[in-house]
Amino acid sequence: MVHILARITVKPESADAARDILKKLVEQSRQEPGCISYLLYQQATTPHIFQTVEAWTDQAAVDSHMGSAHIGAAIAAASPMFANPPEILPYTQLM
């Protein structure tokens, strides 16, 4: 199993629009083969910062996800809103 954590920081004025894009992305991603879990969080005190917590069956599923049309569309739609490039990192679950 592969775990991915992605932190997306957008410009404060773009928080609502980015949330809508990310919610749609989560719905689409959950339908992908190999997706075990895909959760989206929004920071309560800093609402322009989002975090995904993802679990995938294997690296091939992650690679397929990252190359999917809906990832490309979401990045294209949200990129003008980014305050920083998204930080997308794999993690190993310890406990």
mmCIF file as gemmi writes it, N, C-alpha and C atoms, coordinates in Angstrom:
data_model
loop_
_atom_site.group_PDB
_atom_site.id
_atom_site.type_symbol
_atom_site.label_atom_id
_atom_site.label_alt_id
_atom_site.label_comp_id
_atom_site.label_asym_id
_atom_site.label_entity_id
_atom_site.label_seq_id
_atom_site.pdbx_PDB_ins_code
_atom_site.Cartn_x
_atom_site.Cartn_y
_atom_site.Cartn_z
_atom_site.occupancy
_atom_site.B_iso_or_equiv
_atom_site.pdbx_formal_charge
_atom_site.auth_seq_id
_atom_site.auth_asym_id
_atom_site.pdbx_PDB_model_num
ATOM 1 N N . MET Axp A 1 ? 0.848 -1.168 0 1 0 ? 1 A 1
ATOM 2 C CA . MET Axp A 1 ? 0 0 0 1 0 ? 1 A 1
ATOM 3 C C . MET Axp A 1 ? 0.898 1.238 0 1 0 ? 1 A 1
ATOM 4 N N . VAL Axp A 2 ? 0.476 2.263 -0.733 1 0 ? 2 A 1
ATOM 5 C CA . VAL Axp A 2 ? 1.198 3.526 -0.818 1 0 ? 2 A 1
ATOM 6 C C . VAL Axp A 2 ? 0.306 4.621 -0.249 1 0 ? 2 A 1
ATOM 7 N N . HIS Axp A 3 ? 0.885 5.439 0.634 1 0 ? 3 A 1
ATOM 8 C CA . HIS Axp A 3 ? 0.166 6.567 1.223 1 0 ? 3 A 1
ATOM 9 C C . HIS Axp A 3 ? 0.756 7.853 0.66 1 0 ? 3 A 1
ATOM 10 N N . ILE Axp A 4 ? -0.12 8.746 0.246 1 0 ? 4 A 1
ATOM 11 C CA . ILE Axp A 4 ? 0.295 10.034 -0.303 1 0 ? 4 A 1
ATOM 12 C C . ILE Axp A 4 ? -0.365 11.132 0.523 1 0 ? 4 A 1
ATOM 13 N N . LEU Axp A 5 ? 0.43 12.117 0.919 1 0 ? 5 A 1
ATOM 14 C CA . LEU Axp A 5 ? -0.1 13.314 1.556 1 0 ? 5 A 1
ATOM 15 C C . LEU Axp A 5 ? 0.242 14.488 0.656 1 0 ? 5 A 1
ATOM 16 N N . ALA Axp A 6 ? -0.768 15.253 0.301 1 0 ? 6 A 1
ATOM 17 C CA . ALA Axp A 6 ? -0.565 16.403 -0.568 1 0 ? 6 A 1
ATOM 18 C C . ALA Axp A 6 ? -1.08 17.652 0.135 1 0 ? 6 A 1
ATOM 19 N N . ARG Axp A 7 ? -0.21 18.636 0.243 1 0 ? 7 A 1
ATOM 20 C CA . ARG Axp A 7 ? -0.581 19.924 0.848 1 0 ? 7 A 1
ATOM 21 C C . ARG Axp A 7 ? -0.722 20.935 -0.28 1 0 ? 7 A 1
ATOM 22 N N . ILE Axp A 8 ? -1.894 21.552 -0.367 1 0 ? 8 A 1
ATOM 23 C CA . ILE Axp A 8 ? -2.19 22.526 -1.413 1 0 ? 8 A 1
ATOM 24 C C . ILE Axp A 8 ? -2.472 23.858 -0.74 1 0 ? 8 A 1
ATOM 25 N N . THR Axp A 9 ? -1.64 24.842 -1.027 1 0 ? 9 A 1
ATOM 26 C CA . THR Axp A 9 ? -1.816 26.176 -0.465 1 0 ? 9 A 1
ATOM 27 C C . THR Axp A 9 ? -2.178 27.118 -1.603 1 0 ? 9 A 1
ATOM 28 N N . VAL Axp A 10 ? -3.338 27.741 -1.48 1 0 ? 10 A 1
ATOM 29 C CA . VAL Axp A 10 ? -3.801 28.677 -2.503 1 0 ? 10 A 1
ATOM 30 C C . VAL Axp A 10 ? -3.806 30.084 -1.925 1 0 ? 10 A 1
ATOM 31 N N . LYS Axp A 11 ? -3.987 31.051 -2.782 1 0 ? 11 A 1
ATOM 32 C CA . LYS Axp A 11 ? -4.119 32.435 -2.332 1 0 ? 11 A 1
ATOM 33 C C . LYS Axp A 11 ? -5.389 32.527 -1.479 1 0 ? 11 A 1
ATOM 34 N N . PRO Axp A 12 ? -5.338 33.276 -0.389 1 0 ? 12 A 1
ATOM 35 C CA . PRO Axp A 12 ? -6.504 33.333 0.512 1 0 ? 12 A 1
ATOM 36 C C . PRO Axp A 12 ? -7.82 33.64 -0.188 1 0 ? 12 A 1
ATOM 37 N N . GLU Axp A 13 ? -7.806 34.501 -1.162 1 0 ? 13 A 1
ATOM 38 C CA . GLU Axp A 13 ? -9.042 34.879 -1.852 1 0 ? 13 A 1
ATOM 39 C C . GLU Axp A 13 ? -9.57 33.761 -2.767 1 0 ? 13 A 1
ATOM 40 N N . SER Axp A 14 ? -8.773 32.731 -2.968 1 0 ? 14 A 1
ATOM 41 C CA . SER Axp A 14 ? -9.158 31.624 -3.845 1 0 ? 14 A 1
ATOM 42 C C . SER Axp A 14 ? -9.632 30.388 -3.091 1 0 ? 14 A 1
ATOM 43 N N . ALA Axp A 15 ? -9.738 30.469 -1.773 1 0 ? 15 A 1
ATOM 44 C CA . ALA Axp A 15 ? -10.054 29.283 -0.971 1 0 ? 15 A 1
ATOM 45 C C . ALA Axp A 15 ? -11.362 28.617 -1.387 1 0 ? 15 A 1
ATOM 46 N N . ASP Axp A 16 ? -12.414 29.371 -1.593 1 0 ? 16 A 1
ATOM 47 C CA . ASP Axp A 16 ? -13.713 28.784 -1.938 1 0 ? 16 A 1
ATOM 48 C C . ASP Axp A 16 ? -13.674 28.097 -3.305 1 0 ? 16 A 1
ATOM 49 N N . ALA Axp A 17 ? -13.087 28.758 -4.278 1 0 ? 17 A 1
ATOM 50 C CA . ALA Axp A 17 ? -13.001 28.174 -5.627 1 0 ? 17 A 1
ATOM 51 C C . ALA Axp A 17 ? -12.114 26.935 -5.625 1 0 ? 17 A 1
ATOM 52 N N . ALA Axp A 18 ? -11.006 26.979 -4.902 1 0 ? 18 A 1
ATOM 53 C CA . ALA Axp A 18 ? -10.109 25.821 -4.83 1 0 ? 18 A 1
ATOM 54 C C . ALA Axp A 18 ? -10.8 24.655 -4.137 1 0 ? 18 A 1
ATOM 55 N N . ARG Axp A 19 ? -11.56 24.933 -3.092 1 0 ? 19 A 1
ATOM 56 C CA . ARG Axp A 19 ? -12.28 23.869 -2.391 1 0 ? 19 A 1
ATOM 57 C C . ARG Axp A 19 ? -13.215 23.14 -3.341 1 0 ? 19 A 1
ATOM 58 N N . ASP Axp A 20 ? -13.913 23.884 -4.187 1 0 ? 20 A 1
ATOM 59 C CA . ASP Axp A 20 ? -14.835 23.266 -5.145 1 0 ? 20 A 1
ATOM 60 C C . ASP Axp A 20 ? -14.083 22.366 -6.13 1 0 ? 20 A 1
ATOM 61 N N . ILE Axp A 21 ? -12.946 22.829 -6.623 1 0 ? 21 A 1
ATOM 62 C CA . ILE Axp A 21 ? -12.131 22.037 -7.551 1 0 ? 21 A 1
ATOM 63 C C . ILE Axp A 21 ? -11.636 20.771 -6.855 1 0 ? 21 A 1
ATOM 64 N N . LEU Axp A 22 ? -11.157 20.912 -5.632 1 0 ? 22 A 1
ATOM 65 C CA . LEU Axp A 22 ? -10.61 19.771 -4.908 1 0 ? 22 A 1
ATOM 66 C C . LEU Axp A 22 ? -11.684 18.758 -4.535 1 0 ? 22 A 1
ATOM 67 N N . LYS Axp A 23 ? -12.865 19.217 -4.172 1 0 ? 23 A 1
ATOM 68 C CA . LYS Axp A 23 ? -13.95 18.284 -3.847 1 0 ? 23 A 1
ATOM 69 C C . LYS Axp A 23 ? -14.324 17.44 -5.07 1 0 ? 23 A 1
ATOM 70 N N . LYS Axp A 24 ? -14.364 18.067 -6.229 1 0 ? 24 A 1
ATOM 71 C CA . LYS Axp A 24 ? -14.657 17.327 -7.46 1 0 ? 24 A 1
ATOM 72 C C . LYS Axp A 24 ? -13.534 16.329 -7.754 1 0 ? 24 A 1
ATOM 73 N N . LEU Axp A 25 ? -12.292 16.755 -7.535 1 0 ? 25 A 1
ATOM 74 C CA . LEU Axp A 25 ? -11.153 15.871 -7.749 1 0 ? 25 A 1
ATOM 75 C C . LEU Axp A 25 ? -11.228 14.643 -6.841 1 0 ? 25 A 1
ATOM 76 N N . VAL Axp A 26 ? -11.609 14.841 -5.591 1 0 ? 26 A 1
ATOM 77 C CA . VAL Axp A 26 ? -11.726 13.715 -4.658 1 0 ? 26 A 1
ATOM 78 C C . VAL Axp A 26 ? -12.788 12.732 -5.142 1 0 ? 26 A 1
ATOM 79 N N . GLU Axp A 27 ? -13.933 13.237 -5.553 1 0 ? 27 A 1
ATOM 80 C CA . GLU Axp A 27 ? -15.002 12.359 -6.037 1 0 ? 27 A 1
ATOM 81 C C . GLU Axp A 27 ? -14.527 11.512 -7.214 1 0 ? 27 A 1
ATOM 82 N N . GLN Axp A 28 ? -13.813 12.137 -8.139 1 0 ? 28 A 1
ATOM 83 C CA . GLN Axp A 28 ? -13.318 11.411 -9.314 1 0 ? 28 A 1
ATOM 84 C C . GLN Axp A 28 ? -12.22 10.421 -8.93 1 0 ? 28 A 1
ATOM 85 N N . SER Axp A 29 ? -11.338 10.831 -8.052 1 0 ? 29 A 1
ATOM 86 C CA . SER Axp A 29 ? -10.215 9.98 -7.657 1 0 ? 29 A 1
ATOM 87 C C . SER Axp A 29 ? -10.682 8.741 -6.911 1 0 ? 29 A 1
ATOM 88 N N . ARG Axp A 30 ? -11.708 8.871 -6.112 1 0 ? 30 A 1
ATOM 89 C CA . ARG Axp A 30 ? -12.221 7.721 -5.361 1 0 ? 30 A 1
ATOM 90 C C . ARG Axp A 30 ? -12.762 6.629 -6.277 1 0 ? 30 A 1
ATOM 91 N N . GLN Axp A 31 ? -13.059 6.958 -7.521 1 0 ? 31 A 1
ATOM 92 C CA . GLN Axp A 31 ? -13.572 5.983 -8.481 1 0 ? 31 A 1
ATOM 93 C C . GLN Axp A 31 ? -12.464 5.247 -9.226 1 0 ? 31 A 1
ATOM 94 N N . GLU Axp A 32 ? -11.237 5.681 -9.051 1 0 ? 32 A 1
ATOM 95 C CA . GLU Axp A 32 ? -10.126 5.086 -9.791 1 0 ? 32 A 1
ATOM 96 C C . GLU Axp A 32 ? -9.772 3.693 -9.269 1 0 ? 32 A 1
ATOM 97 N N . PRO Axp A 33 ? -9.374 2.805 -10.165 1 0 ? 33 A 1
ATOM 98 C CA . PRO Axp A 33 ? -8.854 1.504 -9.714 1 0 ? 33 A 1
ATOM 99 C C . PRO Axp A 33 ? -7.629 1.74 -8.829 1 0 ? 33 A 1
ATOM 100 N N . GLY Axp A 34 ? -7.558 1.02 -7.746 1 0 ? 34 A 1
ATOM 101 C CA . GLY Axp A 34 ? -6.41 1.134 -6.856 1 0 ? 34 A 1
ATOM 102 C C . GLY Axp A 34 ? -6.545 2.152 -5.753 1 0 ? 34 A 1
ATOM 103 N N . CYS Axp A 35 ? -7.611 2.952 -5.781 1 0 ? 35 A 1
ATOM 104 C CA . CYS Axp A 35 ? -7.825 3.929 -4.712 1 0 ? 35 A 1
ATOM 105 C C . CYS Axp A 35 ? -8.487 3.227 -3.535 1 0 ? 35 A 1
ATOM 106 N N . ILE Axp A 36 ? -7.805 3.211 -2.412 1 0 ? 36 A 1
ATOM 107 C CA . ILE Axp A 36 ? -8.352 2.636 -1.19 1 0 ? 36 A 1
ATOM 108 C C . ILE Axp A 36 ? -9.074 3.709 -0.387 1 0 ? 36 A 1
ATOM 109 N N . SER Axp A 37 ? -8.46 4.879 -0.301 1 0 ? 37 A 1
ATOM 110 C CA . SER Axp A 37 ? -9.038 5.98 0.473 1 0 ? 37 A 1
ATOM 111 C C . SER Axp A 37 ? -8.487 7.288 -0.064 1 0 ? 37 A 1
ATOM 112 N N . TYR Axp A 38 ? -9.341 8.324 -0.092 1 0 ? 38 A 1
ATOM 113 C CA . TYR Axp A 38 ? -8.915 9.645 -0.561 1 0 ? 38 A 1
ATOM 114 C C . TYR Axp A 38 ? -9.704 10.662 0.238 1 0 ? 38 A 1
ATOM 115 N N . LEU Axp A 39 ? -9.035 11.306 1.189 1 0 ? 39 A 1
ATOM 116 C CA . LEU Axp A 39 ? -9.692 12.261 2.088 1 0 ? 39 A 1
ATOM 117 C C . LEU Axp A 39 ? -9.167 13.663 1.826 1 0 ? 39 A 1
ATOM 118 N N . LEU Axp A 40 ? -10.026 14.649 2.014 1 0 ? 40 A 1
ATOM 119 C CA . LEU Axp A 40 ? -9.665 16.052 1.826 1 0 ? 40 A 1
ATOM 120 C C . LEU Axp A 40 ? -9.94 16.806 3.114 1 0 ? 40 A 1
ATOM 121 N N . TYR Axp A 41 ? -8.959 17.596 3.544 1 0 ? 41 A 1
ATOM 122 C CA . TYR Axp A 41 ? -9.095 18.429 4.739 1 0 ? 41 A 1
ATOM 123 C C . TYR Axp A 41 ? -8.803 19.872 4.374 1 0 ? 41 A 1
ATOM 124 N N . GLN Axp A 42 ? -9.449 20.778 5.111 1 0 ? 42 A 1
ATOM 125 C CA . GLN Axp A 42 ? -9.198 22.209 4.98 1 0 ? 42 A 1
ATOM 126 C C . GLN Axp A 42 ? -8.84 22.72 6.367 1 0 ? 42 A 1
ATOM 127 N N . GLN Axp A 43 ? -7.742 23.452 6.468 1 0 ? 43 A 1
ATOM 128 C CA . GLN Axp A 43 ? -7.336 23.949 7.778 1 0 ? 43 A 1
ATOM 129 C C . GLN Axp A 43 ? -8.407 24.88 8.341 1 0 ? 43 A 1
ATOM 130 N N . ALA Axp A 44 ? -8.745 24.662 9.598 1 0 ? 44 A 1
ATOM 131 C CA . ALA Axp A 44 ? -9.808 25.446 10.236 1 0 ? 44 A 1
ATOM 132 C C . ALA Axp A 44 ? -9.399 26.901 10.446 1 0 ? 44 A 1
ATOM 133 N N . THR Axp A 45 ? -8.15 27.123 10.814 1 0 ? 45 A 1
ATOM 134 C CA . THR Axp A 45 ? -7.71 28.491 11.11 1 0 ? 45 A 1
ATOM 135 C C . THR Axp A 45 ? -7.053 29.187 9.929 1 0 ? 45 A 1
ATOM 136 N N . THR Axp A 46 ? -6.714 28.416 8.905 1 0 ? 46 A 1
ATOM 137 C CA . THR Axp A 46 ? -6.093 28.963 7.694 1 0 ? 46 A 1
ATOM 138 C C . THR Axp A 46 ? -6.763 28.292 6.504 1 0 ? 46 A 1
ATOM 139 N N . PRO Axp A 47 ? -7.976 28.727 6.158 1 0 ? 47 A 1
ATOM 140 C CA . PRO Axp A 47 ? -8.802 27.989 5.196 1 0 ? 47 A 1
ATOM 141 C C . PRO Axp A 47 ? -8.295 27.955 3.755 1 0 ? 47 A 1
ATOM 142 N N . HIS Axp A 48 ? -7.182 28.606 3.477 1 0 ? 48 A 1
ATOM 143 C CA . HIS Axp A 48 ? -6.636 28.514 2.118 1 0 ? 48 A 1
ATOM 144 C C . HIS Axp A 48 ? -5.56 27.42 2.018 1 0 ? 48 A 1
ATOM 145 N N . ILE Axp A 49 ? -5.458 26.596 3.078 1 0 ? 49 A 1
ATOM 146 C CA . ILE Axp A 49 ? -4.533 25.468 3.063 1 0 ? 49 A 1
ATOM 147 C C . ILE Axp A 49 ? -5.34 24.172 3.147 1 0 ? 49 A 1
ATOM 148 N N . PHE Axp A 50 ? -5.091 23.281 2.184 1 0 ? 50 A 1
ATOM 149 C CA . PHE Axp A 50 ? -5.802 22.017 2.074 1 0 ? 50 A 1
ATOM 150 C C . PHE Axp A 50 ? -4.794 20.871 2.187 1 0 ? 50 A 1
ATOM 151 N N . GLN Axp A 51 ? -5.291 19.72 2.618 1 0 ? 51 A 1
ATOM 152 C CA . GLN Axp A 51 ? -4.455 18.525 2.747 1 0 ? 51 A 1
ATOM 153 C C . GLN Axp A 51 ? -5.25 17.332 2.244 1 0 ? 51 A 1
ATOM 154 N N . THR Axp A 52 ? -4.642 16.547 1.367 1 0 ? 52 A 1
ATOM 155 C CA . THR Axp A 52 ? -5.244 15.261 1.026 1 0 ? 52 A 1
ATOM 156 C C . THR Axp A 52 ? -4.46 14.176 1.734 1 0 ? 52 A 1
ATOM 157 N N . VAL Axp A 53 ? -5.165 13.134 2.129 1 0 ? 53 A 1
ATOM 158 C CA . VAL Axp A 53 ? -4.57 11.946 2.724 1 0 ? 53 A 1
ATOM 159 C C . VAL Axp A 53 ? -5.098 10.783 1.894 1 0 ? 53 A 1
ATOM 160 N N . GLU Axp A 54 ? -4.2 10.143 1.178 1 0 ? 54 A 1
ATOM 161 C CA . GLU Axp A 54 ? -4.589 9.144 0.183 1 0 ? 54 A 1
ATOM 162 C C . GLU Axp A 54 ? -3.949 7.792 0.494 1 0 ? 54 A 1
ATOM 163 N N . ALA Axp A 55 ? -4.659 6.745 0.172 1 0 ? 55 A 1
ATOM 164 C CA . ALA Axp A 55 ? -4.112 5.388 0.249 1 0 ? 55 A 1
ATOM 165 C C . ALA Axp A 55 ? -4.403 4.694 -1.075 1 0 ? 55 A 1
ATOM 166 N N . TRP Axp A 56 ? -3.368 4.108 -1.648 1 0 ? 56 A 1
ATOM 167 C CA . TRP Axp A 56 ? -3.443 3.438 -2.945 1 0 ? 56 A 1
ATOM 168 C C . TRP Axp A 56 ? -2.895 2.025 -2.815 1 0 ? 56 A 1
ATOM 169 N N . THR Axp A 57 ? -3.359 1.139 -3.655 1 0 ? 57 A 1
ATOM 170 C CA . THR Axp A 57 ? -2.924 -0.253 -3.577 1 0 ? 57 A 1
ATOM 171 C C . THR Axp A 57 ? -1.437 -0.411 -3.851 1 0 ? 57 A 1
ATOM 172 N N . ASP Axp A 58 ? -0.907 0.365 -4.808 1 0 ? 58 A 1
ATOM 173 C CA . ASP Axp A 58 ? 0.501 0.238 -5.166 1 0 ? 58 A 1
ATOM 174 C C . ASP Axp A 58 ? 0.95 1.474 -5.945 1 0 ? 58 A 1
ATOM 175 N N . GLN Axp A 59 ? 2.233 1.517 -6.254 1 0 ? 59 A 1
ATOM 176 C CA . GLN Axp A 59 ? 2.78 2.677 -6.957 1 0 ? 59 A 1
ATOM 177 C C . GLN Axp A 59 ? 2.189 2.824 -8.36 1 0 ? 59 A 1
ATOM 178 N N . ALA Axp A 60 ? 1.856 1.723 -8.999 1 0 ? 60 A 1
ATOM 179 C CA . ALA Axp A 60 ? 1.25 1.8 -10.329 1 0 ? 60 A 1
ATOM 180 C C . ALA Axp A 60 ? -0.076 2.548 -10.279 1 0 ? 60 A 1
ATOM 181 N N . ALA Axp A 61 ? -0.863 2.341 -9.219 1 0 ? 61 A 1
ATOM 182 C CA . ALA Axp A 61 ? -2.132 3.059 -9.067 1 0 ? 61 A 1
ATOM 183 C C . ALA Axp A 61 ? -1.88 4.549 -8.86 1 0 ? 61 A 1
ATOM 184 N N . VAL Axp A 62 ? -0.845 4.888 -8.095 1 0 ? 62 A 1
ATOM 185 C CA . VAL Axp A 62 ? -0.485 6.302 -7.882 1 0 ? 62 A 1
ATOM 186 C C . VAL Axp A 62 ? -0.067 6.928 -9.206 1 0 ? 62 A 1
ATOM 187 N N . ASP Axp A 63 ? 0.77 6.225 -9.949 1 0 ? 63 A 1
ATOM 188 C CA . ASP Axp A 63 ? 1.243 6.749 -11.231 1 0 ? 63 A 1
ATOM 189 C C . ASP Axp A 63 ? 0.085 6.97 -12.204 1 0 ? 63 A 1
ATOM 190 N N . SER Axp A 64 ? -0.836 6.02 -12.232 1 0 ? 64 A 1
ATOM 191 C CA . SER Axp A 64 ? -2.013 6.163 -13.085 1 0 ? 64 A 1
ATOM 192 C C . SER Axp A 64 ? -2.852 7.365 -12.661 1 0 ? 64 A 1
ATOM 193 N N . HIS Axp A 65 ? -3.029 7.514 -11.366 1 0 ? 65 A 1
ATOM 194 C CA . HIS Axp A 65 ? -3.785 8.649 -10.822 1 0 ? 65 A 1
ATOM 195 C C . HIS Axp A 65 ? -3.134 9.971 -11.239 1 0 ? 65 A 1
ATOM 196 N N . MET Axp A 66 ? -1.821 10.068 -11.065 1 0 ? 66 A 1
ATOM 197 C CA . MET Axp A 66 ? -1.13 11.324 -11.377 1 0 ? 66 A 1
ATOM 198 C C . MET Axp A 66 ? -1.179 11.643 -12.867 1 0 ? 66 A 1
ATOM 199 N N . GLY Axp A 67 ? -1.34 10.625 -13.71 1 0 ? 67 A 1
ATOM 200 C CA . GLY Axp A 67 ? -1.437 10.849 -15.147 1 0 ? 67 A 1
ATOM 201 C C . GLY Axp A 67 ? -2.855 10.942 -15.668 1 0 ? 67 A 1
ATOM 202 N N . SER Axp A 68 ? -3.84 10.908 -14.766 1 0 ? 68 A 1
ATOM 203 C CA . SER Axp A 68 ? -5.239 10.909 -15.199 1 0 ? 68 A 1
ATOM 204 C C . SER Axp A 68 ? -5.678 12.279 -15.722 1 0 ? 68 A 1
ATOM 205 N N . ALA Axp A 69 ? -6.702 12.243 -16.545 1 0 ? 69 A 1
ATOM 206 C CA . ALA Axp A 69 ? -7.237 13.48 -17.121 1 0 ? 69 A 1
ATOM 207 C C . ALA Axp A 69 ? -7.793 14.401 -16.045 1 0 ? 69 A 1
ATOM 208 N N . HIS Axp A 70 ? -8.432 13.841 -15.011 1 0 ? 70 A 1
ATOM 209 C CA . HIS Axp A 70 ? -9.02 14.723 -14 1 0 ? 70 A 1
ATOM 210 C C . HIS Axp A 70 ? -7.957 15.39 -13.126 1 0 ? 70 A 1
ATOM 211 N N . ILE Axp A 71 ? -6.803 14.759 -12.925 1 0 ? 71 A 1
ATOM 212 C CA . ILE Axp A 71 ? -5.699 15.435 -12.224 1 0 ? 71 A 1
ATOM 213 C C . ILE Axp A 71 ? -5.195 16.59 -13.082 1 0 ? 71 A 1
ATOM 214 N N . GLY Axp A 72 ? -5.001 16.334 -14.364 1 0 ? 72 A 1
ATOM 215 C CA . GLY Axp A 72 ? -4.55 17.389 -15.269 1 0 ? 72 A 1
ATOM 216 C C . GLY Axp A 72 ? -5.509 18.56 -15.311 1 0 ? 72 A 1
ATOM 217 N N . ALA Axp A 73 ? -6.802 18.261 -15.364 1 0 ? 73 A 1
ATOM 218 C CA . ALA Axp A 73 ? -7.806 19.329 -15.404 1 0 ? 73 A 1
ATOM 219 C C . ALA Axp A 73 ? -7.82 20.121 -14.099 1 0 ? 73 A 1
ATOM 220 N N . ALA Axp A 74 ? -7.708 19.426 -12.971 1 0 ? 74 A 1
ATOM 221 C CA . ALA Axp A 74 ? -7.721 20.116 -11.676 1 0 ? 74 A 1
ATOM 222 C C . ALA Axp A 74 ? -6.499 21.022 -11.527 1 0 ? 74 A 1
ATOM 223 N N . ILE Axp A 75 ? -5.34 20.516 -11.93 1 0 ? 75 A 1
ATOM 224 C CA . ILE Axp A 75 ? -4.128 21.344 -11.837 1 0 ? 75 A 1
ATOM 225 C C . ILE Axp A 75 ? -4.232 22.55 -12.757 1 0 ? 75 A 1
ATOM 226 N N . ALA Axp A 76 ? -4.733 22.349 -13.96 1 0 ? 76 A 1
ATOM 227 C CA . ALA Axp A 76 ? -4.885 23.47 -14.895 1 0 ? 76 A 1
ATOM 228 C C . ALA Axp A 76 ? -5.845 24.517 -14.342 1 0 ? 76 A 1
ATOM 229 N N . ALA Axp A 77 ? -6.95 24.072 -13.738 1 0 ? 77 A 1
ATOM 230 C CA . ALA Axp A 77 ? -7.938 25.02 -13.196 1 0 ? 77 A 1
ATOM 231 C C . ALA Axp A 77 ? -7.429 25.726 -11.951 1 0 ? 77 A 1
ATOM 232 N N . ALA Axp A 78 ? -6.674 25.008 -11.115 1 0 ? 78 A 1
ATOM 233 C CA . ALA Axp A 78 ? -6.262 25.58 -9.828 1 0 ? 78 A 1
ATOM 234 C C . ALA Axp A 78 ? -4.919 26.292 -9.878 1 0 ? 78 A 1
ATOM 235 N N . SER Axp A 79 ? -4.1 26.031 -10.867 1 0 ? 79 A 1
ATOM 236 C CA . SER Axp A 79 ? -2.739 26.582 -10.863 1 0 ? 79 A 1
ATOM 237 C C . SER Axp A 79 ? -2.682 28.104 -10.727 1 0 ? 79 A 1
ATOM 238 N N . PRO Axp A 80 ? -3.599 28.874 -11.313 1 0 ? 80 A 1
ATOM 239 C CA . PRO Axp A 80 ? -3.534 30.322 -11.075 1 0 ? 80 A 1
ATOM 240 C C . PRO Axp A 80 ? -3.84 30.707 -9.619 1 0 ? 80 A 1
ATOM 241 N N . MET Axp A 81 ? -4.432 29.788 -8.878 1 0 ? 81 A 1
ATOM 242 C CA . MET Axp A 81 ? -4.793 30.048 -7.486 1 0 ? 81 A 1
ATOM 243 C C . MET Axp A 81 ? -3.684 29.685 -6.509 1 0 ? 81 A 1
ATOM 244 N N . PHE Axp A 82 ? -2.703 28.889 -6.948 1 0 ? 82 A 1
ATOM 245 C CA . PHE Axp A 82 ? -1.667 28.402 -6.041 1 0 ? 82 A 1
ATOM 246 C C . PHE Axp A 82 ? -0.842 29.548 -5.471 1 0 ? 82 A 1
ATOM 247 N N . ALA Axp A 83 ? -0.656 29.514 -4.155 1 0 ? 83 A 1
ATOM 248 C CA . ALA Axp A 83 ? 0.278 30.43 -3.51 1 0 ? 83 A 1
ATOM 249 C C . ALA Axp A 83 ? 1.685 29.835 -3.552 1 0 ? 83 A 1
ATOM 250 N N . ASN Axp A 84 ? 1.741 28.506 -3.533 1 0 ? 84 A 1
ATOM 251 C CA . ASN Axp A 84 ? 2.987 27.733 -3.622 1 0 ? 84 A 1
ATOM 252 C C . ASN Axp A 84 ? 2.685 26.489 -4.449 1 0 ? 84 A 1
ATOM 253 N N . PRO Axp A 85 ? 3.708 25.881 -5.035 1 0 ? 85 A 1
ATOM 254 C CA . PRO Axp A 85 ? 3.456 24.61 -5.711 1 0 ? 85 A 1
ATOM 255 C C . PRO Axp A 85 ? 2.957 23.571 -4.704 1 0 ? 85 A 1
ATOM 256 N N . PRO Axp A 86 ? 2.048 22.697 -5.1 1 0 ? 86 A 1
ATOM 257 C CA . PRO Axp A 86 ? 1.594 21.648 -4.18 1 0 ? 86 A 1
ATOM 258 C C . PRO Axp A 86 ? 2.761 20.769 -3.735 1 0 ? 86 A 1
ATOM 259 N N . GLU Axp A 87 ? 2.709 20.36 -2.481 1 0 ? 87 A 1
ATOM 260 C CA . GLU Axp A 87 ? 3.712 19.451 -1.932 1 0 ? 87 A 1
ATOM 261 C C . GLU Axp A 87 ? 3.062 18.074 -1.864 1 0 ? 87 A 1
ATOM 262 N N . ILE Axp A 88 ? 3.515 17.161 -2.714 1 0 ? 88 A 1
ATOM 263 C CA . ILE Axp A 88 ? 2.927 15.825 -2.828 1 0 ? 88 A 1
ATOM 264 C C . ILE Axp A 88 ? 4.014 14.82 -2.468 1 0 ? 88 A 1
ATOM 265 N N . LEU Axp A 89 ? 3.817 14.134 -1.327 1 0 ? 89 A 1
ATOM 266 C CA . LEU Axp A 89 ? 4.863 13.257 -0.813 1 0 ? 89 A 1
ATOM 267 C C . LEU Axp A 89 ? 4.329 11.885 -0.44 1 0 ? 89 A 1
ATOM 268 N N . PRO Axp A 90 ? 5.096 10.831 -0.75 1 0 ? 90 A 1
ATOM 269 C CA . PRO Axp A 90 ? 4.71 9.48 -0.305 1 0 ? 90 A 1
ATOM 270 C C . PRO Axp A 90 ? 5.169 9.266 1.145 1 0 ? 90 A 1
ATOM 271 N N . TYR Axp A 91 ? 4.388 8.507 1.879 1 0 ? 91 A 1
ATOM 272 C CA . TYR Axp A 91 ? 4.707 8.174 3.266 1 0 ? 91 A 1
ATOM 273 C C . TYR Axp A 91 ? 4.561 6.666 3.473 1 0 ? 91 A 1
ATOM 274 N N . THR Axp A 92 ? 5.296 6.165 4.437 1 0 ? 92 A 1
ATOM 275 C CA . THR Axp A 92 ? 5.176 4.786 4.866 1 0 ? 92 A 1
ATOM 276 C C . THR Axp A 92 ? 4.485 4.79 6.22 1 0 ? 92 A 1
ATOM 277 N N . GLN Axp A 93 ? 3.423 4.041 6.35 1 0 ? 93 A 1
ATOM 278 C CA . GLN Axp A 93 ? 2.699 3.959 7.623 1 0 ? 93 A 1
ATOM 279 C C . GLN Axp A 93 ? 3.506 3.13 8.615 1 0 ? 93 A 1
ATOM 280 N N . LEU Axp A 94 ? 3.73 3.682 9.789 1 0 ? 94 A 1
ATOM 281 C CA . LEU Axp A 94 ? 4.502 2.996 10.808 1 0 ? 94 A 1
ATOM 282 C C . LEU Axp A 94 ? 3.628 2.26 11.82 1 0 ? 94 A 1
ATOM 283 N N . MET Axp A 95 ? 2.491 2.798 12.108 1 0 ? 95 A 1
ATOM 284 C CA . MET Axp A 95 ? 1.593 2.16 13.11 1 0 ? 95 A 1
ATOM 285 C C . MET Axp A 95 ? 0.159 2.324 12.67 1 0 ? 95 A 1
